[in-house]
Amino acid sequence: MWSPCQTHKLSIGGANEEVAEGLARWVQRCPQLAGSFRTLYQRYGTDANTICAEAVKTCPGEHPDSKAELICAEIQYICHNEMVCTLEDLVERRAGFPHWNNETRLERLRYGAHVIRNELDMSVEEFEGQYRNYREYLKRSHTLPEQAKCHIYSVISS
């Protein structure tokens, strides 16, 4: 007889105690990013420590969005560890981007453009070409046709 699945109770990349301690250290160090740290620890377990350390080390405060350094550090980690090949692969399958709307996905790619180009050995032209292709892919695959939008709004309104 098989026992019931328990993986939902197990921590990825370390014991629950190690994950909790790592998260607590980063939240204490930088409380304004507590939500982002929590997401990283849920996603990567104790490996999130590497991402957080890189984010704090690499030019903190240079970007108007305080989460930009975390995004760049996560992208760098993913490119090093997940064998990413394209922007679409990075955004759709590797990073935590799928829960973001289209505009936020594209914005996050812009934040990490220099890291992505460096990690994937892309020229500016290659990056821009893949960025344009990904933007078109989002328009085709992640938006509702206008008729469907109108129908949804009329159903909600009534």
C-alpha angles and dihedrals in degrees: 000000000000119000119233117272113272102177093104087066096049126088120235115235100008145004118302089251093054091049093048093049093047092049092047091053093053094043090051091049096047112012095175089068096047093118092051092047090050091052092049092050091048090050101041108017113212090347085077087077089071091051094047092048092051092047092054093043098049113076100306114201097018094112123063090229107069091209094060094088090052091050092050091048092049091049090050091050092048093048090051096045110026103050094238116191108177140016090254090052090050096048102035102038113016113035129052090258100112094083091057125088120251096263092051092048091053092044091052090051089054091051090053099036095111092048093046093049091049097044095044093038092238128158119229088255093052091049093048091048092051090044091054091047091049092048089053090047089054091050091052100039108028106042133074119241113254093250091055091049091052091048092049092049092048091050091049092047095051 
